[in-house]
Amino acid sequence: MKLYNEGIIDDSFGFEFSLDREFHFADFSGDTDEPKLAAQQVRKIILGFEKDTEVNEKNLELLKKKMLGKYFQSLNSIEYIANQFTQSLYGAYTLFDLPEAIESIQLADVLAVGSAFLVAETFSEFYMEPQGE
């Protein structure tokens, strides 16, 4: 909220995470009048995640409940279920093993994966600026 309240980002800011057997990446995007400052501040927040007081057991439990809610909601879609079974990304695990996997996530797991994934040297930045203004 700090970056939003300071006007560095607006409600267009968002992110996506893509996971595949061969690669994975996070993508952050948004409209801003100060793209380099926004990128710098977002990078600082991401790389300092381990010291963030919001990264705690209570918030992890909330996130797990949110993930489970989305999971159960997705089961209303036959197309979603069929699509999940056409992919063999997770070995012997199936779509129906997901609740148990989500419940098993511990804060130490999140911190370990975050430390391995969020490495400053792997970051890249790309800016799109309007022409002729």
C-alpha atoms as an extended CHARMM CRD file, in Angstrom:
* protein
*
       133  EXT
         1         1  MET       CA              0.0000000000        0.0000000000        0.0000000000  PROA      1               0.0000000000
         2         2  LYS       CA              2.9230000000        2.3380000000        0.6020000000  PROA      2               0.0000000000
         3         3  LEU       CA              3.7790000000        2.6090000000       -3.1030000000  PROA      3               0.0000000000
         4         4  TYR       CA              0.1230000000        3.1200000000       -3.9690000000  PROA      4               0.0000000000
         5         5  ASN       CA             -0.3420000000        5.7850000000       -1.2950000000  PROA      5               0.0000000000
         6         6  GLU       CA              2.8000000000        7.5710000000       -2.5280000000  PROA      6               0.0000000000
         7         7  GLY       CA              1.4610000000        7.5600000000       -6.1050000000  PROA      7               0.0000000000
         8         8  ILE       CA              4.3420000000        5.4520000000       -7.4360000000  PROA      8               0.0000000000
         9         9  ILE       CA              1.9390000000        2.7340000000       -8.6060000000  PROA      9               0.0000000000
        10        10  ASP       CA             -1.7900000000        2.8040000000       -9.2860000000  PROA      10              0.0000000000
        11        11  ASP       CA             -4.5890000000        0.2600000000       -9.5170000000  PROA      11              0.0000000000
        12        12  SER       CA             -3.1850000000       -1.0200000000      -12.8320000000  PROA      12              0.0000000000
        13        13  PHE       CA             -0.2920000000       -2.6400000000      -10.9340000000  PROA      13              0.0000000000
        14        14  GLY       CA             -0.3890000000       -6.4180000000      -10.9110000000  PROA      14              0.0000000000
        15        15  PHE       CA              1.6450000000       -9.5720000000      -11.2210000000  PROA      15              0.0000000000
        16        16  GLU       CA              1.5190000000      -13.0440000000      -12.7050000000  PROA      16              0.0000000000
        17        17  PHE       CA              3.4910000000      -16.1480000000      -11.8890000000  PROA      17              0.0000000000
        18        18  SER       CA              4.1670000000      -18.7860000000      -14.5320000000  PROA      18              0.0000000000
        19        19  LEU       CA              5.3570000000      -22.2470000000      -13.5640000000  PROA      19              0.0000000000
        20        20  ASP       CA              6.4030000000      -24.9130000000      -16.0090000000  PROA      20              0.0000000000
        21        21  ARG       CA              8.5670000000      -27.9960000000      -15.7420000000  PROA      21              0.0000000000
        22        22  GLU       CA             11.3710000000      -26.2420000000      -17.6720000000  PROA      22              0.0000000000
        23        23  PHE       CA             11.0460000000      -22.6380000000      -16.4590000000  PROA      23              0.0000000000
        24        24  HSD       CA              9.2680000000      -20.2750000000      -14.0950000000  PROA      24              0.0000000000
        25        25  PHE       CA              9.0450000000      -16.5240000000      -13.7680000000  PROA      25              0.0000000000
        26        26  ALA       CA              7.1500000000      -13.7090000000      -12.1030000000  PROA      26              0.0000000000
        27        27  ASP       CA              5.9390000000      -10.7380000000      -14.1200000000  PROA      27              0.0000000000
        28        28  PHE       CA              5.0830000000       -7.3940000000      -12.5150000000  PROA      28              0.0000000000
        29        29  SER       CA              3.4290000000       -4.6710000000      -14.5660000000  PROA      29              0.0000000000
        30        30  GLY       CA              1.5190000000       -1.4350000000      -14.3230000000  PROA      30              0.0000000000
        31        31  ASP       CA              1.1670000000        2.1280000000      -15.5280000000  PROA      31              0.0000000000
        32        32  THR       CA              3.2210000000        4.7930000000      -13.7850000000  PROA      32              0.0000000000
        33        33  ASP       CA              4.7230000000        8.2010000000      -14.4710000000  PROA      33              0.0000000000
        34        34  GLU       CA              7.9400000000        7.0320000000      -12.8040000000  PROA      34              0.0000000000
        35        35  PRO       CA              8.7510000000        3.5520000000      -14.1670000000  PROA      35              0.0000000000
        36        36  LYS       CA             12.3680000000        3.4160000000      -13.0010000000  PROA      36              0.0000000000
        37        37  LEU       CA             11.4500000000        4.4970000000       -9.4690000000  PROA      37              0.0000000000
        38        38  ALA       CA              8.5440000000        2.0370000000       -9.3920000000  PROA      38              0.0000000000
        39        39  ALA       CA             10.8090000000       -0.8050000000      -10.5670000000  PROA      39              0.0000000000
        40        40  GLN       CA             13.4570000000        0.1330000000       -8.0110000000  PROA      40              0.0000000000
        41        41  GLN       CA             10.9470000000        0.2010000000       -5.1540000000  PROA      41              0.0000000000
        42        42  VAL       CA              9.2380000000       -3.0520000000       -6.1860000000  PROA      42              0.0000000000
        43        43  ARG       CA             12.6480000000       -4.7380000000       -6.4690000000  PROA      43              0.0000000000
        44        44  LYS       CA             13.5770000000       -3.4780000000       -2.9860000000  PROA      44              0.0000000000
        45        45  ILE       CA             10.3440000000       -4.8560000000       -1.5060000000  PROA      45              0.0000000000
        46        46  ILE       CA             10.7070000000       -8.2220000000       -3.2430000000  PROA      46              0.0000000000
        47        47  LEU       CA             14.3440000000       -8.7240000000       -2.2830000000  PROA      47              0.0000000000
        48        48  GLY       CA             13.6000000000       -7.7340000000        1.3250000000  PROA      48              0.0000000000
        49        49  PHE       CA             10.7000000000      -10.1670000000        1.7160000000  PROA      49              0.0000000000
        50        50  GLU       CA             12.4150000000      -12.1450000000        4.4990000000  PROA      50              0.0000000000
        51        51  LYS       CA             12.4880000000       -9.0690000000        6.7580000000  PROA      51              0.0000000000
        52        52  ASP       CA              8.9060000000       -8.0440000000        5.9830000000  PROA      52              0.0000000000
        53        53  THR       CA              6.7000000000       -8.3640000000        9.0660000000  PROA      53              0.0000000000
        54        54  GLU       CA              3.7600000000       -9.2560000000        6.7860000000  PROA      54              0.0000000000
        55        55  VAL       CA              5.4990000000      -12.5360000000        5.8890000000  PROA      55              0.0000000000
        56        56  ASN       CA              4.2450000000      -14.5150000000        8.8660000000  PROA      56              0.0000000000
        57        57  GLU       CA              2.2740000000      -17.6050000000        9.8920000000  PROA      57              0.0000000000
        58        58  LYS       CA             -1.0340000000      -15.7440000000       10.1790000000  PROA      58              0.0000000000
        59        59  ASN       CA             -0.8540000000      -14.3600000000        6.6360000000  PROA      59              0.0000000000
        60        60  LEU       CA              0.3400000000      -17.6940000000        5.2810000000  PROA      60              0.0000000000
        61        61  GLU       CA             -2.7800000000      -19.3260000000        6.7270000000  PROA      61              0.0000000000
        62        62  LEU       CA             -4.9520000000      -16.6580000000        5.0770000000  PROA      62              0.0000000000
        63        63  LEU       CA             -3.2340000000      -17.2600000000        1.7360000000  PROA      63              0.0000000000
        64        64  LYS       CA             -3.6990000000      -21.0050000000        2.0550000000  PROA      64              0.0000000000
        65        65  LYS       CA             -7.4270000000      -20.5110000000        2.7080000000  PROA      65              0.0000000000
        66        66  LYS       CA             -7.6490000000      -18.2420000000       -0.3270000000  PROA      66              0.0000000000
        67        67  MET       CA             -5.8590000000      -20.8290000000       -2.4750000000  PROA      67              0.0000000000
        68        68  LEU       CA             -8.1830000000      -23.5700000000       -1.2520000000  PROA      68              0.0000000000
        69        69  GLY       CA            -11.2130000000      -21.3860000000       -1.9660000000  PROA      69              0.0000000000
        70        70  LYS       CA            -10.0530000000      -20.7910000000       -5.5410000000  PROA      70              0.0000000000
        71        71  TYR       CA             -9.3230000000      -24.4900000000       -5.9110000000  PROA      71              0.0000000000
        72        72  PHE       CA            -12.7970000000      -25.5660000000       -4.7910000000  PROA      72              0.0000000000
        73        73  GLN       CA            -14.3830000000      -22.9060000000       -6.9850000000  PROA      73              0.0000000000
        74        74  SER       CA            -12.3950000000      -24.1610000000       -9.9880000000  PROA      74              0.0000000000
        75        75  LEU       CA            -13.9020000000      -27.6220000000       -9.5350000000  PROA      75              0.0000000000
        76        76  ASN       CA            -17.1820000000      -26.1610000000      -10.8400000000  PROA      76              0.0000000000
        77        77  SER       CA            -15.5730000000      -26.0340000000      -14.2890000000  PROA      77              0.0000000000
        78        78  ILE       CA            -15.3960000000      -29.2920000000      -16.2320000000  PROA      78              0.0000000000
        79        79  GLU       CA            -13.0690000000      -27.5610000000      -18.7000000000  PROA      79              0.0000000000
        80        80  TYR       CA            -10.6560000000      -26.6650000000      -15.9010000000  PROA      80              0.0000000000
        81        81  ILE       CA            -10.6120000000      -30.2250000000      -14.5720000000  PROA      81              0.0000000000
        82        82  ALA       CA            -10.1060000000      -31.6720000000      -18.0630000000  PROA      82              0.0000000000
        83        83  ASN       CA             -7.2930000000      -29.2130000000      -18.7720000000  PROA      83              0.0000000000
        84        84  GLN       CA             -5.5000000000      -30.1810000000      -15.5660000000  PROA      84              0.0000000000
        85        85  PHE       CA             -5.5550000000      -33.8500000000      -16.5250000000  PROA      85              0.0000000000
        86        86  THR       CA             -4.0830000000      -33.1490000000      -19.9720000000  PROA      86              0.0000000000
        87        87  GLN       CA             -0.9480000000      -31.7970000000      -18.3200000000  PROA      87              0.0000000000
        88        88  SER       CA              1.5850000000      -34.0570000000      -16.6470000000  PROA      88              0.0000000000
        89        89  LEU       CA              3.5590000000      -31.4210000000      -14.7840000000  PROA      89              0.0000000000
        90        90  TYR       CA              3.5750000000      -32.9510000000      -11.3460000000  PROA      90              0.0000000000
        91        91  GLY       CA              4.4570000000      -36.6070000000      -11.7600000000  PROA      91              0.0000000000
        92        92  ALA       CA              2.1410000000      -38.9310000000       -9.8630000000  PROA      92              0.0000000000
        93        93  TYR       CA              0.1660000000      -36.0740000000       -8.2900000000  PROA      93              0.0000000000
        94        94  THR       CA             -3.2180000000      -35.0830000000       -9.6590000000  PROA      94              0.0000000000
        95        95  LEU       CA             -5.5050000000      -32.1150000000       -9.3160000000  PROA      95              0.0000000000
        96        96  PHE       CA             -7.1830000000      -33.8000000000       -6.3650000000  PROA      96              0.0000000000
        97        97  ASP       CA             -3.9290000000      -33.8830000000       -4.3660000000  PROA      97              0.0000000000
        98        98  LEU       CA             -3.7520000000      -30.0830000000       -4.3530000000  PROA      98              0.0000000000
        99        99  PRO       CA             -5.6200000000      -29.4300000000       -1.0580000000  PROA      99              0.0000000000
       100       100  GLU       CA             -3.2370000000      -31.6860000000        0.8590000000  PROA      100             0.0000000000
       101       101  ALA       CA             -0.2410000000      -30.0380000000       -0.8090000000  PROA      101             0.0000000000
       102       102  ILE       CA             -1.5360000000      -26.5600000000        0.0600000000  PROA      102             0.0000000000
       103       103  GLU       CA             -2.1930000000      -27.5440000000        3.6790000000  PROA      103             0.0000000000
       104       104  SER       CA              1.3370000000      -28.9310000000        4.0040000000  PROA      104             0.0000000000
       105       105  ILE       CA              3.0450000000      -25.6310000000        3.1000000000  PROA      105             0.0000000000
       106       106  GLN       CA              5.0060000000      -24.2040000000        6.0310000000  PROA      106             0.0000000000
       107       107  LEU       CA              6.4570000000      -20.7130000000        6.4510000000  PROA      107             0.0000000000
       108       108  ALA       CA              9.9680000000      -22.1960000000        6.3360000000  PROA      108             0.0000000000
       109       109  ASP       CA              9.1040000000      -23.6470000000        2.8940000000  PROA      109             0.0000000000
       110       110  VAL       CA              7.9750000000      -20.2440000000        1.6350000000  PROA      110             0.0000000000
       111       111  LEU       CA             11.1320000000      -18.5740000000        2.9200000000  PROA      111             0.0000000000
       112       112  ALA       CA             13.3940000000      -21.2390000000        1.3870000000  PROA      112             0.0000000000
       113       113  VAL       CA             11.7170000000      -21.0920000000       -2.0250000000  PROA      113             0.0000000000
       114       114  GLY       CA             11.6690000000      -17.3030000000       -1.9130000000  PROA      114             0.0000000000
       115       115  SER       CA             15.3890000000      -17.1890000000       -1.1730000000  PROA      115             0.0000000000
       116       116  ALA       CA             16.1320000000      -19.5440000000       -4.0640000000  PROA      116             0.0000000000
       117       117  PHE       CA             13.7930000000      -17.8350000000       -6.5490000000  PROA      117             0.0000000000
       118       118  LEU       CA             14.2030000000      -14.1540000000       -5.6770000000  PROA      118             0.0000000000
       119       119  VAL       CA             17.8020000000      -13.5070000000       -6.6960000000  PROA      119             0.0000000000
       120       120  ALA       CA             18.7200000000       -9.9540000000       -7.7420000000  PROA      120             0.0000000000
       121       121  GLU       CA             20.9450000000      -11.1230000000      -10.6020000000  PROA      121             0.0000000000
       122       122  THR       CA             18.0020000000      -12.8450000000      -12.2920000000  PROA      122             0.0000000000
       123       123  PHE       CA             15.8100000000       -9.7260000000      -12.4400000000  PROA      123             0.0000000000
       124       124  SER       CA             15.2260000000       -7.8930000000      -15.7060000000  PROA      124             0.0000000000
       125       125  GLU       CA             13.2960000000       -4.7340000000      -16.4610000000  PROA      125             0.0000000000
       126       126  PHE       CA             11.4150000000       -3.6860000000      -19.5730000000  PROA      126             0.0000000000
       127       127  TYR       CA              9.7500000000       -0.3330000000      -20.1260000000  PROA      127             0.0000000000
       128       128  MET       CA              7.1880000000        0.6230000000      -22.7470000000  PROA      128             0.0000000000
       129       129  GLU       CA              6.8920000000        4.3560000000      -23.2380000000  PROA      129             0.0000000000
       130       130  PRO       CA              4.3860000000        6.1800000000      -25.4480000000  PROA      130             0.0000000000
       131       131  GLN       CA              5.7440000000        7.8000000000      -28.6080000000  PROA      131             0.0000000000
       132       132  GLY       CA              5.0760000000       11.3180000000      -29.7760000000  PROA      132             0.0000000000
       133       133  GLU       CA              3.8570000000       12.8580000000      -26.5680000000  PROA      133             0.0000000000
